[in-house]
Amino acid sequence: MHSGGADKVSAAQMLETLLASEVTGDLLVLFHRNPGLIDTLDSVARRIGRTGNSIEEDVRGLVNLGILKTRRIGRAEVLLLDRARDREVLDAIAKHLRNLEGVEKIDNTKF
């Protein structure tokens, strides 16, 4: 269920979605460490110590970006990582951050 509008999302909006919550971060870590993972919402939630209901909004955000895809296998709807789209999003964000750095000249003494 790759969202047709996902390609029109700005890199800043992508970054905002990816940094939206601890749950989103946990989901990204899980799928990046296990790129072949195909599992149900509830099982993915258990893997990160949460409930299916508590991760639905974060999963929806990642599906809307196209990073996660949903598929129906039998009666179950499963989640999986779209590796190509994940790479596109990461590349777009990296380019965006490089452009910001060039414009704003980050002051490293503040970090």
PLY file of the C-alpha trace (Angstrom):
ply
format ascii 1.0
element vertex 111
property float x
property float y
property float z
element edge 110
property int vertex1
property int vertex2
end_header
0.00 0.00 0.00
2.62 2.48 -1.15
1.12 5.93 -0.87
1.11 7.69 -4.21
1.79 11.01 -2.51
4.85 9.78 -0.65
7.17 10.94 -3.42
5.86 14.51 -3.04
6.66 14.71 0.67
9.50 17.11 1.40
12.67 15.88 3.05
11.89 18.10 6.03
8.48 16.43 6.41
10.10 12.99 6.09
12.58 13.87 8.82
9.78 15.17 11.03
7.88 11.88 10.61
10.97 9.77 11.34
11.75 11.76 14.49
8.11 11.96 15.61
8.30 9.51 18.48
10.28 6.91 20.33
8.01 4.25 18.80
8.91 5.32 15.26
12.57 5.11 16.20
12.08 1.64 17.67
10.28 0.50 14.51
13.06 1.82 12.27
15.74 0.10 14.36
13.79 -3.18 14.32
13.30 -3.20 10.54
16.85 -2.01 9.78
18.34 -4.73 11.99
15.95 -7.30 10.44
15.37 -6.07 6.86
13.70 -9.35 5.83
11.17 -9.20 8.68
7.58 -9.85 7.63
5.18 -9.84 10.56
1.77 -8.70 11.80
1.22 -5.40 13.58
0.71 -7.11 16.94
3.82 -9.26 16.56
5.94 -6.28 15.51
4.59 -4.40 18.54
5.55 -7.26 20.87
9.06 -7.29 19.40
9.52 -3.69 20.61
7.71 -4.21 23.91
4.46 -2.48 22.97
0.89 -3.23 21.98
-0.53 -3.16 18.46
-2.85 -0.26 19.32
0.03 1.81 20.69
2.08 1.62 17.46
-0.68 1.98 14.85
-0.21 5.72 14.29
3.58 5.39 13.94
3.22 2.44 11.55
0.73 4.45 9.50
3.26 7.30 9.23
5.97 4.92 7.98
3.53 3.27 5.55
2.50 6.70 4.24
6.17 7.52 3.61
6.51 4.17 1.85
9.24 2.91 4.20
6.97 0.13 5.43
4.56 -1.75 3.19
1.54 -3.81 4.09
0.65 -7.09 2.42
-2.12 -9.57 2.94
-0.95 -13.13 3.51
-3.96 -15.37 3.95
-6.16 -13.62 6.50
-3.29 -11.71 8.09
-2.10 -8.25 7.11
1.67 -8.07 7.54
4.27 -5.31 7.58
7.58 -5.33 5.75
10.38 -2.92 4.92
10.46 -1.46 1.40
14.25 -1.37 1.09
14.32 0.72 -2.09
11.98 3.38 -0.72
13.83 3.37 2.61
17.05 4.15 0.73
15.32 6.95 -1.24
14.04 8.55 1.97
17.42 8.30 3.70
19.16 9.79 0.65
16.65 12.66 0.45
17.08 13.45 4.15
20.88 13.30 3.89
20.79 15.72 0.94
18.43 18.01 2.86
20.71 18.03 5.91
23.80 18.75 3.78
21.97 21.71 2.23
20.96 23.02 5.66
24.52 22.75 6.89
25.76 24.75 3.91
23.16 27.48 4.43
23.27 27.82 8.20
26.91 26.93 9.04
26.29 24.86 12.14
28.14 26.13 15.19
29.82 22.99 16.57
30.61 24.68 19.89
26.94 24.36 20.89
26.99 20.56 20.72
0 1
1 2
2 3
3 4
4 5
5 6
6 7
7 8
8 9
9 10
10 11
11 12
12 13
13 14
14 15
15 16
16 17
17 18
18 19
19 20
20 21
21 22
22 23
23 24
24 25
25 26
26 27
27 28
28 29
29 30
30 31
31 32
32 33
33 34
34 35
35 36
36 37
37 38
38 39
39 40
40 41
41 42
42 43
43 44
44 45
45 46
46 47
47 48
48 49
49 50
50 51
51 52
52 53
53 54
54 55
55 56
56 57
57 58
58 59
59 60
60 61
61 62
62 63
63 64
64 65
65 66
66 67
67 68
68 69
69 70
70 71
71 72
72 73
73 74
74 75
75 76
76 77
77 78
78 79
79 80
80 81
81 82
82 83
83 84
84 85
85 86
86 87
87 88
88 89
89 90
90 91
91 92
92 93
93 94
94 95
95 96
96 97
97 98
98 99
99 100
100 101
101 102
102 103
103 104
104 105
105 106
106 107
107 108
108 109
109 110
